Amino acid sequence: MATAMEPRKTDIGPPHYEKFLPPIIKQNYGKWKYHEILKPGVMVHVGESGDKLFTVRAASPRLMGTPKIRKFAELADKYCGGYLRFTSRNNVEFLLTDEANIDPLIADLQGLGHAVGGIGNAISNIVHTQGWVHCHSAATDASGVVKCVMDDLHDYFTGKEIPGKLRIALACCLNMCGAVHCSDIAILGIHRRPPKIQGGLHKVCEVPNVVASCPTAAIRPATVDGAQSVEIDEENCMFCANCFSVCPALPMADALNDGLSIWVGGKVSNARAEPRFSKLAIPFLPNNPPRWPEVTDAVRNIVEVWIDGARKYERMGEFIDRIGWPKFFKLTGIEFQKEHIDDFKYAGLTYKRSAQIRHP
């Protein structure tokens, strides 16, 4: 007769998420009756048991030091029994069971310089990459641009009325981190020149790996001064910096030609329409730190055109579909350029990406 096996104990992988849930969430897990927004940045979930869980959402920077994290922890201990969480868009959410603590918590957050909002029909915090702070192939900064854009649009985070949700994201280049294209507005750093081939490449890089890294086959093996190296077909190069990821002897940074592009109309949501990728709106804007005025003005212009013309709950892409791209370009004053002509074919267009189920 077979004996029952004891559960295998292991320390591989993260602890189970249930260990970190507040008691009220454990008690009502899967039994929430409804939720509603009480005011900007404040939401309540009501369980079938009658229990109420209040959420206060505040904007926070993606890159934080330990002093700020300790401040958040102190507020969580003071008002929330020690419970808080960070969202995927870099907001910090405080989870309360005592409604009387909401206003004092908001006052303390505002005293620290953190706006409260971003729930429901609002601009949520901008999710972004590392930029010049850390990334090896960045064409722009991330934290700096995001700071400037949200400084300009923070009223739409804290409660100024807009038609629906608006999600903004930033990637500092299209290599690896370019997956910002499921946002209503995507800010994408771009290189506009091919990598510079440095001498002695064979001493620091594996030529086969460098050749294999190029998604457009623009890199070929070559012999230079009797040593192994590569040559680049500039006609096929799309300036993605993937080669630089595997070979530091192919730097991409170019202060004059690196900049930003703006894309619009993406979304992850299945509401009303399938998820979609965004499409190019502005091919190039210059890096102009520390305040990036060209980028900030361009994003505000697109946001205000959408606010003025969108219907209730209509996302950016749905708004553009309804009015048509020619009218969108006219309303925003964006000049149509050769880069807007989409001649790139890829299999993703033929794949079913929706989670929606429809009966025949």
C-alpha positions in Angstrom: 0.0 0.0 0.0 1.4 3.4 -1.0 2.2 5.8 1.7 1.2 9.4 1.5 4.1 11.7 0.5 4.8 14.7 2.8 4.6 18.1 1.0 8.1 19.0 -0.3 9.6 21.9 1.6 11.7 24.3 -0.4 13.0 27.9 -0.2 12.9 28.3 -4.0 10.8 31.2 -5.3 9.0 34.0 -3.5 6.8 33.5 -0.4 3.1 33.0 -1.1 1.3 36.3 -1.5 -1.3 35.3 1.1 1.3 35.9 3.8 1.3 39.6 3.0 -2.5 40.3 2.7 -4.1 42.5 5.3 -6.5 40.5 7.6 -9.6 42.2 6.1 -8.6 41.1 2.6 -8.0 37.6 3.7 -11.4 37.5 5.4 -13.2 38.8 2.3 -11.1 37.3 -0.4 -13.4 36.6 -3.4 -16.4 37.9 -1.5 -16.3 41.6 -2.4 -19.8 42.9 -3.2 -19.0 46.2 -4.9 -16.6 49.2 -4.9 -16.9 52.9 -5.5 -14.8 56.0 -5.7 -15.5 58.3 -2.7 -13.4 61.2 -3.9 -10.2 61.7 -6.0 -7.7 59.1 -4.9 -10.0 57.4 -2.4 -11.9 54.2 -3.0 -13.9 51.8 -0.8 -14.5 48.1 -1.3 -17.5 46.7 0.5 -17.6 42.9 1.2 -20.7 40.7 1.5 -20.0 40.6 5.2 -20.4 44.4 5.4 -16.6 45.0 5.9 -15.2 48.1 4.3 -11.7 48.5 3.0 -10.6 52.0 2.1 -7.8 52.7 -0.4 -5.9 56.0 -0.6 -3.7 56.3 -3.7 -0.7 58.7 -3.9 1.8 59.3 -6.6 5.3 58.2 -5.9 8.5 58.3 -8.0 9.7 55.1 -9.5 13.2 55.6 -8.0 13.1 56.1 -4.3 15.7 56.1 -1.5 15.3 54.4 1.9 14.3 57.7 3.7 11.2 58.0 1.6 10.3 54.3 1.9 10.6 54.7 5.7 8.3 57.7 5.6 5.7 55.7 3.7 6.1 52.8 6.2 5.6 55.3 9.1 2.3 56.5 7.6 1.2 52.9 7.1 2.0 52.1 10.7 0.2 55.2 11.9 -3.0 54.9 9.9 -3.2 51.5 8.2 -2.0 48.8 10.7 1.2 48.7 8.7 -0.3 47.8 5.3 0.5 49.4 2.0 1.2 48.3 -1.5 2.8 49.7 -4.7 0.9 49.5 -8.0 2.3 48.6 -11.4 2.3 52.3 -12.3 4.4 53.3 -9.3 1.5 54.6 -7.2 1.6 53.8 -3.5 -1.7 52.7 -2.0 -2.5 52.8 1.7 -5.1 50.3 2.9 -7.3 51.5 5.8 -10.2 50.0 7.7 -11.0 53.2 9.7 -12.6 55.9 7.6 -11.7 58.6 10.1 -8.0 58.1 9.2 -8.5 59.0 5.5 -8.3 62.8 5.7 -5.4 62.9 8.2 -3.5 60.5 6.0 -4.1 62.6 2.9 -2.9 65.7 4.8 0.3 64.0 5.8 0.9 62.7 2.2 0.4 66.2 0.8 2.8 67.5 3.5 5.4 65.2 2.1 4.7 66.5 -1.4 2.8 63.6 -2.7 -0.4 64.2 -4.7 -3.4 62.0 -4.0 -5.5 60.8 -6.9 -5.3 58.7 -10.1 -8.3 56.5 -9.5 -11.1 56.1 -12.0 -11.4 58.7 -14.8 -8.0 60.3 -14.2 -4.4 60.3 -15.5 -2.6 57.7 -13.5 1.0 57.8 -12.5 3.4 57.4 -15.5 5.2 54.0 -15.6 8.7 54.4 -17.0 12.1 52.8 -17.4 15.6 53.8 -16.1 16.8 56.3 -18.6 20.1 58.0 -18.1 20.1 57.0 -14.4 20.9 53.4 -15.2 20.2 52.1 -18.7 23.1 51.3 -21.0 21.2 52.1 -24.3 19.0 55.0 -23.3 18.2 57.6 -25.9 16.6 59.9 -23.4 16.1 60.2 -19.7 13.1 58.7 -18.0 12.7 60.1 -14.6 13.3 63.7 -15.7 10.8 63.6 -18.6 8.2 61.9 -16.4 8.6 64.5 -13.7 8.2 67.3 -16.2 5.1 65.8 -17.8 3.3 65.0 -14.6 4.2 68.4 -13.1 2.3 69.8 -16.1 -0.6 67.4 -15.9 -1.0 66.8 -12.2 -4.4 68.5 -12.1 -5.8 65.6 -14.1 -4.3 63.2 -11.5 -5.8 65.0 -8.5 -9.4 65.3 -9.7 -9.8 67.7 -12.7 -12.5 66.0 -14.8 -11.6 64.1 -17.9 -13.7 61.7 -20.1 -12.1 58.4 -19.0 -8.9 56.7 -18.0 -5.7 58.0 -19.5 -2.5 56.0 -19.3 0.9 57.4 -20.2 4.1 55.4 -20.3 7.8 56.2 -21.2 10.5 54.0 -22.4 14.0 55.4 -22.9 14.6 53.4 -26.1 12.8 50.7 -28.1 15.3 48.0 -27.2 13.7 45.7 -24.6 11.9 48.5 -22.8 9.9 49.6 -25.9 6.8 47.8 -24.7 5.1 51.1 -23.7 2.8 50.7 -26.7 -0.2 49.6 -24.8 -0.7 53.1 -23.3 -3.0 55.9 -24.5 0.1 58.0 -24.9 3.6 56.4 -25.1 6.8 58.5 -25.0 9.6 56.6 -26.6 13.3 57.5 -26.7 14.8 56.9 -30.2 18.2 56.7 -31.7 18.5 58.0 -35.2 22.0 56.9 -36.2 23.6 53.5 -36.4 26.1 52.3 -33.8 29.7 53.5 -34.0 32.1 50.6 -34.6 35.1 50.9 -32.3 38.5 49.4 -33.0 39.4 46.3 -31.1 35.8 45.0 -31.1 37.0 41.4 -31.3 38.8 41.9 -27.9 35.6 42.7 -26.0 32.8 41.1 -28.0 31.9 37.8 -29.5 31.3 38.5 -33.2 28.8 35.7 -33.8 26.7 37.0 -30.9 26.8 40.5 -32.2 25.6 39.4 -35.7 22.9 37.3 -34.1 21.7 40.2 -32.0 20.4 42.3 -34.9 16.7 41.7 -35.7 17.0 43.1 -39.2 20.3 41.4 -40.3 22.0 44.7 -40.7 25.2 43.5 -39.1 27.7 41.2 -40.9 31.1 39.8 -40.0 34.0 41.7 -41.5 37.8 41.8 -41.3 39.2 45.2 -40.4 43.0 45.7 -40.3 43.5 41.9 -40.2 41.2 41.5 -37.1 37.7 40.2 -36.8 35.0 42.9 -36.7 31.7 43.7 -38.2 30.2 46.0 -40.8 26.7 47.6 -40.6 24.2 48.0 -43.5 22.8 51.4 -42.5 19.8 50.9 -44.8 18.6 48.0 -42.7 19.5 49.4 -39.3 16.5 50.5 -37.2 18.6 52.0 -34.4 17.3 49.7 -31.7 20.5 49.4 -29.8 20.1 45.6 -29.4 23.7 45.1 -30.6 25.0 47.5 -28.0 23.3 45.3 -25.4 25.7 42.5 -26.2 28.7 44.5 -27.3 29.9 47.7 -25.6 32.2 48.4 -28.6 29.1 49.5 -30.6 27.9 52.6 -28.7 24.7 54.3 -29.8 24.5 57.5 -27.8 24.4 60.6 -29.9 23.6 63.9 -28.2 22.5 65.6 -31.5 20.4 62.8 -33.0 18.9 61.1 -29.9 15.5 62.2 -28.9 11.9 61.2 -28.2 8.9 60.1 -30.2 5.2 60.2 -29.2 2.8 57.3 -29.9 -0.9 57.3 -29.2 -3.9 55.0 -29.0 -2.7 51.8 -27.2 -4.5 50.0 -24.4 -4.4 46.8 -22.5 -8.1 46.9 -21.5 -10.6 44.5 -23.1 -13.4 47.0 -22.4 -15.5 47.8 -25.5 -12.7 46.9 -27.9 -9.7 44.6 -28.0 -6.3 45.5 -26.7 -4.2 47.4 -29.2 -0.8 48.8 -29.9 -0.3 52.5 -30.2 0.6 54.2 -33.4 3.1 57.0 -34.2 2.0 60.6 -33.7 5.2 62.6 -33.5 8.4 61.1 -35.0 11.0 63.2 -33.2 11.3 65.7 -30.4 14.7 66.9 -29.1 16.2 66.0 -25.8 16.1 69.4 -24.0 16.8 68.9 -20.3 16.1 69.7 -17.6 12.5 70.5 -18.4 11.9 69.0 -21.9 9.4 71.7 -22.9 8.8 70.4 -26.4 7.7 67.0 -25.1 5.7 68.5 -22.2 3.8 70.8 -24.6 3.2 68.0 -27.2 1.7 65.6 -24.6 -0.5 68.4 -23.1 -1.7 69.3 -26.6 -2.8 65.7 -27.3 -4.4 65.3 -23.9 -6.4 68.4 -24.3 -7.6 67.5 -27.8 -8.8 64.2 -26.3 -10.5 65.8 -23.4 -12.3 68.3 -25.6 -13.5 65.7 -28.1 -13.9 62.4 -26.4 -17.1 60.9 -25.2 -17.7 59.5 -21.7 -15.3 56.6 -21.0 -13.8 56.8 -24.5 -10.1 55.9 -24.5 -7.6 57.7 -26.8 -7.5 55.0 -29.5 -11.3 54.7 -29.5 -11.6 58.5 -29.9 -9.1 58.5 -32.8 -11.0 55.6 -34.5 -14.2 57.6 -34.3 -13.0 60.9 -35.7 -10.4 59.4 -38.0 -6.6 60.0 -38.2 -6.8 62.9 -40.6 -9.0 64.9 -38.2 -6.8 63.9 -35.3 -3.8 65.3 -37.1 -5.7 68.4 -37.9 -7.0 69.0 -34.3 -3.6 68.4 -32.8 -1.7 70.4 -35.4 0.7 67.5 -35.9 2.4 67.5 -39.3 2.2 64.3 -41.3 5.7 63.1 -42.2 7.2 60.2 -44.1 7.7 58.3 -40.8 4.0 58.0 -40.4 3.8 55.7 -43.5 3.6 52.2 -41.9 5.2 49.7 -44.3 6.4 47.3 -41.6 4.7 44.0 -41.6 4.8 41.6 -38.6 2.9 38.6 -37.5 1.4 40.2 -34.5 -1.3 41.8 -36.6 -2.7 38.4 -37.4 -2.8 37.0 -33.9 -5.9 37.1 -31.7 -4.9 39.2 -28.7 -8.3 39.6 -27.0 -9.4 37.9 -23.9 -13.0 38.6 -24.9 -15.2 35.5 -25.7 -18.0 36.0 -28.3 -20.6 33.4 -29.2 -21.3 32.9 -33.0 
